[in-house]
Amino acid sequence: MQVTVNRKDIKFLPDSSRVIARFLYMEDERALFTIRSVLNMSDSEASTALRQVLRDYSMRHRNISKIFERHFDKIAHLLSHFSIDPDLLQYTTKILIGSYFTLEYSIESAAFFNPSVVEHPDQSDTGAGEKRVIISFRATGEGHISSIVFRTGVIDKDNNLTIEPVGKMLEEAEHIQRHVYDKVSFQSKLDEMEEVHAIIPPALILDKLKDKFTYGELRRCIDDARKTLHLASDKEMLFNRIIWLASSHYELEFSLDTNLSERVIFPVSYLEKNGIEDARFVKFTDDGGTAIYYATYTAYNGTTILPKMLDTKDFYHFRILPVHGEIAQNKGMAMFPRKVNGKYAMLCRIDGFKNYIAFSEDITIWREAKLLQQPKFPWEFIQIGNCGSPIETEAGWLVITHGVGPMREYVLGASLLDLHNPEVEIGRLKSPLLIPNAKEREGYVPNVVYSCGSIIHNNDLIIPYGMSDCTSTYATVNVRELLSELTNSRQHRKQ
């Protein structure tokens, strides 16, 4: 029996008009020339230039003058070359200089794909059988830099999705705050990094810090220690690991007057400067019944990948956290929506082509994983992985998977894991659930369908998915029909 998949007509397409105002980095020589040129302008020339910039861009960005001021602050130290105190400059001069250190970046001009969907924390003004949802996407622009963006919508009683109005005044986080570290906790994490602990006594750095310290304070202590130790280049890498542990924590805060569709989680730290990829969002419920949203994603710096995690309760404030431990080394980590037998649980793919399952008492530390699934059918011989967090049903944990087969074709499959012991696979579809059709095969990366997270609504599985790393859509599947097929697959396997 083939499970029926109902493809929907809605399409999520890249939109080159959606831009953010980014800081434009220049090497010092060019930056100094630019600043000098502005300072040499007459008041009339400067006023005319500023009016033109504000006229052209104030309708494209919310409070563009504030953005210019923020970018001026990033280069204000260069004014010391001209023996000028930045605080004494006129405000209009500051924002004019800031405008030269600003560029527009079209965040989704290249692709809009690999979505996940979760229930919106605000379900007000929804009717019977309706649910408001948040859909996250991987948006890709110039240079193939990926960020996380959102859309909101309402799924009706027939599982048709209506997208709510999309805002045009996009913003990065209004406030980026470095994490405040607890010395005891940070010491514990350093102890886990055994090679660091063996060569660099943590006390050399931590004894100089207060019980609570900031990233900047830690960096100063590390710089002092470097001068004292004069480490060889191989051991210098260990200092970099300590810095990595610290710099992986930060917080994002968006303005309350932004629409969720206007909030862009753009790469901030060095370790993710080339992209934030394939966020798998899940609504997690803790032991006390409180809901928090987690997302695991892949940070990419142009050379290496690194699993990371964010959490939020309201989609205004986000905490970014590193995920570390021996198994935190590959793409595709996906959280279970609650603890299992008292521990956090995670699907992962530590070797790049098989599915594993891991448990931990600390949500950011993942030490051991057990093999859960390996390629079994021709359409997944190259690779099997998850397509988002497991979904709890009465029959077990429903997992949407992806398989890679001939011609590097990505398809979606489904598996069922035991509810009490998810290390046990109850059943797996023998045939793909979703295969790229003729319209879905064409794109930046041909022959790919891929999802980062689904939900159940009105007894249907709602699967948003990307098409050939270019655009996105969604499909629905009857849950009872799917679970019946998965259960039967176990029975057939026993015969």
C-alpha positions as CSV (number, residue, x, y, z in Angstrom):
1,M,0.0,0.0,0.0
2,Q,1.3,3.5,-1.0
3,V,0.6,6.2,1.5
4,T,-1.3,9.1,-0.1
5,V,0.6,12.4,-0.1
6,N,-1.4,15.6,-0.9
7,R,0.8,18.3,-2.3
8,K,-0.5,21.8,-1.8
9,D,-0.4,24.6,-4.4
10,I,1.3,27.2,-2.2
11,K,4.8,28.1,-3.1
12,F,7.4,30.1,-1.0
13,L,9.7,31.8,-3.5
14,P,12.9,33.8,-3.1
15,D,12.3,37.5,-3.0
16,S,15.2,39.8,-3.9
17,S,13.4,42.9,-2.5
18,R,13.8,41.7,1.0
19,V,17.0,43.4,2.2
20,I,18.8,44.2,5.5
21,A,21.3,47.0,6.1
22,R,24.6,45.4,6.9
23,F,27.9,46.9,8.2
24,L,30.3,47.3,5.3
25,Y,33.9,46.4,6.3
26,M,36.8,48.2,4.8
27,E,40.5,47.8,5.3
28,D,41.9,50.7,7.3
29,E,43.5,52.6,4.4
30,R,40.2,52.8,2.4
31,A,38.2,53.5,5.6
32,L,40.5,56.4,6.6
33,F,40.3,57.8,3.1
34,T,36.5,57.6,3.2
35,I,36.3,59.3,6.6
36,R,38.7,62.0,5.6
37,S,36.7,62.7,2.5
38,V,33.5,63.2,4.5
39,L,35.2,65.4,7.1
40,N,36.5,67.6,4.3
41,M,33.0,68.2,2.9
42,S,31.5,71.6,3.4
43,D,28.4,71.8,5.6
44,S,26.2,72.3,2.5
45,E,27.8,69.3,0.7
46,A,27.4,67.1,3.7
47,S,23.8,68.2,4.2
48,T,22.9,67.5,0.6
49,A,24.5,64.1,0.6
50,L,22.8,63.0,3.8
51,R,19.3,64.2,2.6
52,Q,19.7,62.1,-0.5
53,V,20.7,59.0,1.4
54,L,17.8,59.4,3.8
55,R,15.4,60.1,1.0
56,D,16.4,56.9,-0.9
57,Y,16.7,54.5,2.0
58,S,14.4,55.6,4.9
59,M,11.4,53.9,3.3
60,R,13.4,50.7,2.9
61,H,14.6,50.3,6.5
62,R,13.1,51.0,9.9
63,N,15.1,53.9,11.5
64,I,17.9,53.9,9.0
65,S,19.7,56.8,10.8
66,K,20.0,54.5,13.9
67,I,21.6,51.9,11.7
68,F,24.0,54.4,10.4
69,E,24.9,55.5,13.9
70,R,25.5,52.0,15.0
71,H,27.8,51.4,12.0
72,F,29.7,54.6,12.7
73,D,30.3,53.4,16.3
74,K,32.1,50.4,14.8
75,I,34.7,52.6,13.1
76,A,34.8,55.5,15.5
77,H,38.2,54.5,16.9
78,L,39.7,55.4,13.5
79,L,39.0,59.1,14.2
80,S,42.0,59.0,16.5
81,H,44.1,59.2,13.3
82,F,42.7,62.7,12.8
83,S,43.0,63.7,16.5
84,I,39.2,63.9,16.6
85,D,37.1,62.9,19.6
86,P,34.1,61.0,18.1
87,D,31.9,62.4,20.9
88,L,32.4,65.9,19.7
89,L,31.3,65.2,16.1
90,Q,27.9,66.5,15.1
91,Y,25.2,63.8,14.9
92,T,24.6,64.4,11.2
93,T,28.3,63.9,10.5
94,K,28.3,60.7,12.4
95,I,25.4,59.2,10.5
96,L,26.7,60.4,7.1
97,I,30.0,58.6,7.8
98,G,28.0,55.6,9.0
99,S,26.1,55.5,5.7
100,Y,29.4,54.9,3.8
101,F,30.0,51.9,6.0
102,T,26.6,50.4,5.2
103,L,25.4,48.1,2.4
104,E,22.1,46.4,1.6
105,Y,22.2,42.6,1.6
106,S,19.4,40.7,-0.1
107,I,18.9,37.8,2.3
108,E,16.8,35.5,0.1
109,S,17.7,36.5,-3.4
110,A,19.2,33.0,-4.2
111,A,17.1,30.5,-2.3
112,F,14.3,30.0,0.2
113,F,14.2,26.4,1.4
114,N,14.5,23.7,4.0
115,P,11.6,24.8,6.2
116,S,10.4,23.6,9.6
117,V,7.0,24.3,11.2
118,V,6.0,24.7,14.9
119,E,2.9,25.8,16.7
120,H,2.8,29.5,17.3
121,P,2.8,30.5,21.0
122,D,-0.1,32.9,20.2
123,Q,-3.2,31.0,19.3
124,S,-5.6,34.0,19.8
125,D,-8.3,34.8,17.2
126,T,-8.1,31.3,15.6
127,G,-11.3,29.5,14.9
128,A,-12.4,25.9,15.4
129,G,-10.0,23.4,13.8
130,E,-7.5,26.2,13.1
131,K,-3.9,26.5,14.3
132,R,-1.5,29.4,13.9
133,V,2.0,28.2,13.0
134,I,5.5,29.6,12.6
135,I,7.5,28.3,9.6
136,S,11.2,28.9,9.6
137,F,13.3,28.9,6.4
138,R,16.9,28.8,5.4
139,A,17.2,32.0,3.3
140,T,20.3,32.3,1.1
141,G,21.6,35.4,-0.6
142,E,24.8,36.7,-2.3
143,G,27.8,34.5,-1.6
144,H,25.5,31.7,-0.5
145,I,25.4,33.1,3.1
146,S,22.4,31.5,4.9
147,S,20.3,33.0,7.6
148,I,17.1,32.0,9.5
149,V,13.8,33.8,8.6
150,F,10.2,33.2,9.5
151,R,6.6,33.3,8.1
152,T,3.5,33.0,10.1
153,G,0.2,31.6,9.0
154,V,-3.0,29.8,10.0
155,I,-3.9,26.2,9.0
156,D,-7.6,25.8,8.7
157,K,-9.8,22.7,9.5
158,D,-9.1,21.3,6.0
159,N,-5.3,21.9,6.5
160,N,-5.1,24.7,4.0
161,L,-2.5,27.2,5.0
162,T,-3.1,31.0,4.8
163,I,0.1,33.0,5.2
164,E,-0.3,36.2,7.3
165,P,0.9,39.5,5.8
166,V,4.6,39.6,5.3
167,G,6.5,42.7,6.5
168,K,9.0,44.5,4.3
169,M,11.1,46.4,6.8
170,L,13.6,43.6,7.7
171,E,15.9,43.8,10.7
172,E,18.7,42.0,12.4
173,A,18.7,41.7,16.1
174,E,18.5,45.1,17.7
175,H,20.7,44.1,20.6
176,I,23.5,41.5,20.7
177,Q,24.6,40.7,24.2
178,R,27.6,38.6,25.0
179,H,26.9,35.9,27.5
180,V,27.7,36.4,31.2
181,Y,29.5,33.3,32.3
182,D,29.4,31.5,35.6
183,K,32.9,30.5,36.6
184,V,31.9,27.1,38.1
185,S,30.0,26.1,35.1
186,F,32.7,27.3,32.7
187,Q,35.3,25.4,34.7
188,S,33.2,22.3,34.3
189,K,33.0,22.7,30.5
190,L,36.7,23.2,30.3
191,D,37.3,20.0,32.3
192,E,35.3,18.2,29.7
193,M,37.7,19.4,27.0
194,E,40.4,17.0,28.4
195,E,43.2,18.1,26.0
196,V,42.8,21.7,27.1
197,H,42.8,20.8,30.8
198,A,46.0,18.7,30.4
199,I,48.1,21.4,28.9
200,I,46.6,24.7,30.0
201,P,45.7,24.7,33.7
202,P,42.3,26.4,33.8
203,A,43.3,28.2,37.0
204,L,45.8,30.2,35.1
205,I,42.9,32.0,33.5
206,L,39.9,31.5,35.7
207,D,41.6,32.5,39.0
208,K,41.9,36.1,37.6
209,L,38.2,36.3,36.9
210,K,35.2,37.0,39.1
211,D,32.5,34.5,39.8
212,K,30.6,36.1,37.0
213,F,32.5,37.3,34.0
214,T,32.0,38.5,30.4
215,Y,33.5,37.5,27.1
216,G,35.7,40.6,27.0
217,E,37.1,39.9,30.5
218,L,37.9,36.3,29.5
219,R,39.7,37.5,26.3
220,R,41.9,39.9,28.3
221,C,42.9,37.1,30.6
222,I,43.7,34.8,27.7
223,D,45.8,37.5,26.1
224,D,47.8,37.9,29.3
225,A,48.3,34.2,29.6
226,R,49.5,34.0,26.0
227,K,52.3,36.5,26.8
228,T,53.3,34.5,29.9
229,L,53.3,31.0,28.3
230,H,54.6,31.6,24.8
231,L,53.0,28.4,23.6
232,A,53.9,26.5,20.5
233,S,51.5,26.8,17.5
234,D,49.9,23.4,18.2
235,K,49.2,24.3,21.8
236,E,48.0,27.8,20.7
237,M,45.1,26.0,19.2
238,L,44.0,25.0,22.7
239,F,43.6,28.7,23.6
240,N,41.4,29.0,20.5
241,R,39.2,26.2,21.8
242,I,38.6,28.1,25.0
243,I,37.8,31.2,23.0
244,W,35.4,29.1,20.8
245,L,33.6,27.9,23.9
246,A,33.0,31.5,25.0
247,S,32.3,33.1,21.7
248,S,29.6,30.5,20.9
249,H,27.3,32.0,23.5
250,Y,25.4,35.2,22.6
251,E,21.9,36.6,22.8
252,L,19.7,38.3,20.2
253,E,16.9,40.7,21.0
254,F,14.5,42.0,18.3
255,S,12.5,45.2,18.5
256,L,8.9,44.7,19.8
257,D,7.6,46.7,16.8
258,T,8.9,44.1,14.3
259,N,6.7,41.5,12.6
260,L,8.0,38.0,13.0
261,S,8.5,37.9,9.2
262,E,10.8,40.9,9.5
263,R,13.2,39.3,12.0
264,V,16.4,37.9,10.5
265,I,18.8,35.7,12.4
266,F,21.9,36.5,10.4
267,P,25.4,35.0,11.2
268,V,27.0,36.9,14.1
269,S,29.9,34.9,15.3
270,Y,33.1,34.0,13.4
271,L,32.2,30.4,13.5
272,E,29.0,30.9,11.5
273,K,30.1,33.8,9.3
274,N,29.3,31.8,6.1
275,G,25.9,30.6,7.1
276,I,23.4,29.3,9.6
277,E,22.0,26.2,7.9
278,D,18.9,24.0,8.2
279,A,17.5,25.0,11.6
280,R,15.3,22.3,13.0
281,F,12.8,24.0,15.3
282,V,10.8,22.0,17.9
283,K,8.4,23.0,20.7
284,F,9.9,21.4,23.8
285,T,7.8,20.8,26.9
286,D,9.7,20.5,30.2
287,D,8.8,18.3,33.2
288,G,6.8,21.1,34.6
289,G,4.7,21.6,31.5
290,T,6.5,24.8,30.4
291,A,7.0,25.2,26.6
292,I,10.3,26.5,25.1
293,Y,11.3,26.4,21.5
294,Y,14.6,24.9,20.6
295,A,16.4,24.8,17.2
296,T,19.5,22.9,16.3
297,Y,21.4,24.2,13.3
298,T,24.7,24.0,11.5
299,A,27.1,26.8,11.7
300,Y,29.5,27.1,8.8
301,N,32.6,29.4,8.6
302,G,33.6,28.6,5.1
303,T,35.8,25.7,6.1
304,T,34.3,23.7,8.9
305,I,30.8,23.0,10.2
306,L,29.7,23.1,13.9
307,P,26.4,22.1,15.4
308,K,24.8,24.8,17.5
309,M,21.5,25.5,19.3
310,L,19.2,28.3,20.0
311,D,16.3,28.7,22.3
312,T,13.4,31.1,22.6
313,K,10.0,31.5,24.4
314,D,8.6,34.3,22.3
315,F,10.6,34.6,19.1
316,Y,11.8,38.1,20.2
317,H,14.6,37.0,22.4
318,F,17.0,34.2,21.4
319,R,19.9,32.6,23.2
320,I,22.6,31.0,21.1
321,L,24.5,28.1,22.6
322,P,27.2,25.7,21.5
323,V,26.6,22.0,21.3
324,H,29.6,20.1,22.3
325,G,30.8,16.6,23.2
326,E,32.2,13.7,21.2
327,I,29.1,13.3,18.9
328,A,28.5,17.0,18.2
329,Q,30.5,16.9,15.0
330,N,28.1,16.6,12.1
331,K,24.9,18.0,10.5
332,G,21.3,17.0,11.3
333,M,20.9,17.0,15.1
334,A,17.2,17.0,16.0
335,M,15.7,17.3,19.5
336,F,12.9,15.2,20.8
337,P,10.0,17.4,22.0
338,R,10.3,16.2,25.6
339,K,12.6,14.3,27.8
340,V,12.6,10.5,27.4
341,N,13.1,8.5,30.6
342,G,14.4,11.5,32.4
343,K,16.9,12.6,29.8
344,Y,17.1,14.9,26.8
345,A,17.1,12.9,23.6
346,M,18.5,13.7,20.2
347,L,18.6,12.2,16.7
348,C,22.0,12.7,15.0
349,R,24.2,11.5,12.2
350,I,27.7,11.3,13.5
351,D,29.3,9.5,10.5
352,G,27.4,11.3,7.7
353,F,25.3,8.4,6.4
354,K,23.5,6.6,9.3
355,N,21.0,7.7,11.9
356,Y,22.0,7.6,15.6
357,I,20.2,8.4,18.8
358,A,21.7,10.1,21.9
359,F,20.7,10.9,25.4
360,S,22.0,13.5,27.8
361,E,21.3,15.1,31.2
362,D,22.7,18.4,29.8
363,I,21.1,19.8,26.7
364,T,24.4,21.2,25.3
365,I,26.6,18.2,26.1
366,W,26.3,15.1,24.0
367,R,28.8,12.3,24.7
368,E,27.6,9.0,23.4
369,A,25.3,7.8,20.6
370,K,23.9,4.5,19.5
371,L,23.2,3.3,16.0
372,L,19.5,3.6,15.3
373,Q,19.1,3.2,11.5
374,Q,21.3,2.4,8.6
375,P,20.5,2.5,4.8
376,K,18.3,-0.4,4.0
377,F,16.4,0.3,0.8
378,P,17.8,1.3,-2.6
379,W,16.5,4.9,-2.3
380,E,18.6,5.4,0.8
381,F,21.7,3.4,0.1
382,I,24.0,6.5,0.0
383,Q,22.6,8.2,3.2
384,I,19.8,8.2,5.7
385,G,19.1,11.1,8.0
386,N,16.3,12.8,9.9
387,C,14.1,15.6,8.5
388,G,13.3,17.2,11.9
389,S,12.3,16.3,15.4
390,P,10.4,13.1,16.2
391,I,6.6,13.6,16.6
392,E,4.9,11.9,19.5
393,T,1.9,9.7,18.6
394,E,0.1,7.0,20.5
395,A,1.7,4.4,18.3
396,G,5.2,5.7,18.8
397,W,7.7,8.4,17.8
398,L,7.0,9.3,14.2
399,V,10.2,10.3,12.4
400,I,10.3,11.8,8.9
401,T,13.6,10.8,7.3
402,H,15.5,11.7,4.1
403,G,17.2,9.1,2.0
404,V,19.7,9.6,-0.8
405,G,19.8,7.1,-3.6
406,P,20.8,6.9,-7.3
407,M,21.7,10.2,-9.1
408,R,22.0,11.7,-5.6
409,E,18.2,12.0,-5.4
410,Y,16.9,13.1,-2.0
411,V,13.5,11.7,-1.0
412,L,11.5,11.7,2.2
413,G,10.7,8.5,4.1
414,A,9.2,7.7,7.5
415,S,10.0,5.6,10.5
416,L,8.3,4.7,13.8
417,L,10.2,4.4,17.0
418,D,9.1,2.8,20.3
419,L,7.5,5.4,22.5
420,H,9.2,4.3,25.7
421,N,12.5,3.0,24.2
422,P,13.1,5.0,21.0
423,E,16.3,3.0,20.4
424,V,13.9,0.4,18.9
425,E,12.6,0.9,15.4
426,I,9.0,-0.4,15.1
427,G,8.7,0.1,11.4
428,R,10.0,1.9,8.3
429,L,8.4,2.6,5.0
430,K,9.7,0.4,2.3
431,S,9.0,3.0,-0.4
432,P,9.7,6.8,-0.2
433,L,6.9,8.9,1.2
434,L,7.7,11.8,-1.1
435,I,9.8,11.8,-4.3
436,P,10.7,15.0,-6.3
437,N,8.2,15.3,-9.1
438,A,8.9,17.0,-12.5
439,K,8.4,20.5,-11.2
440,E,10.4,19.9,-8.0
441,R,13.5,18.5,-9.7
442,E,14.7,21.8,-11.1
443,G,16.7,24.1,-8.9
444,Y,20.0,25.1,-7.5
445,V,20.6,21.5,-6.4
446,P,18.5,19.3,-8.7
447,N,16.5,16.3,-7.5
448,V,16.1,17.2,-3.8
449,V,13.1,17.3,-1.5
450,Y,14.1,18.1,2.1
451,S,12.3,19.1,5.3
452,C,13.5,20.3,8.7
453,G,10.4,19.7,10.8
454,S,6.7,18.7,10.6
455,I,3.7,18.8,12.9
456,I,0.3,17.0,13.2
457,H,-2.9,19.0,12.8
458,N,-6.5,17.7,12.4
459,N,-5.1,14.1,12.1
460,D,-2.9,15.1,9.2
461,L,0.9,15.3,9.1
462,I,1.9,18.8,7.8
463,I,5.2,18.5,6.0
464,P,6.8,21.7,4.8
465,Y,9.7,21.0,2.4
466,G,12.3,22.6,0.2
467,M,12.5,21.8,-3.5
468,S,15.9,21.4,-5.0
469,D,17.5,24.0,-2.6
470,C,15.6,26.8,-4.3
471,T,11.9,27.2,-3.2
472,S,9.5,25.6,-0.7
473,T,6.0,24.2,-0.4
474,Y,4.1,21.8,1.9
475,A,2.2,18.6,1.7
476,T,-0.2,16.7,4.0
477,V,-0.4,13.0,4.9
478,N,-3.2,11.2,6.8
479,V,-1.6,10.2,10.1
480,R,-3.7,7.1,10.7
481,E,-2.9,5.8,7.2
482,L,0.8,6.5,7.7
483,L,1.0,4.9,11.1
484,S,-0.9,1.9,9.9
485,E,1.6,1.4,7.1
486,L,4.5,1.7,9.5
487,T,3.0,-0.8,11.9
488,N,2.3,-3.2,9.0
489,S,5.9,-2.9,7.9
490,R,7.0,-4.4,11.2
491,Q,4.6,-7.3,10.8
492,H,5.8,-8.0,7.3
493,R,9.4,-7.9,8.5
494,K,8.6,-10.6,11.0
495,Q,7.0,-12.9,8.5
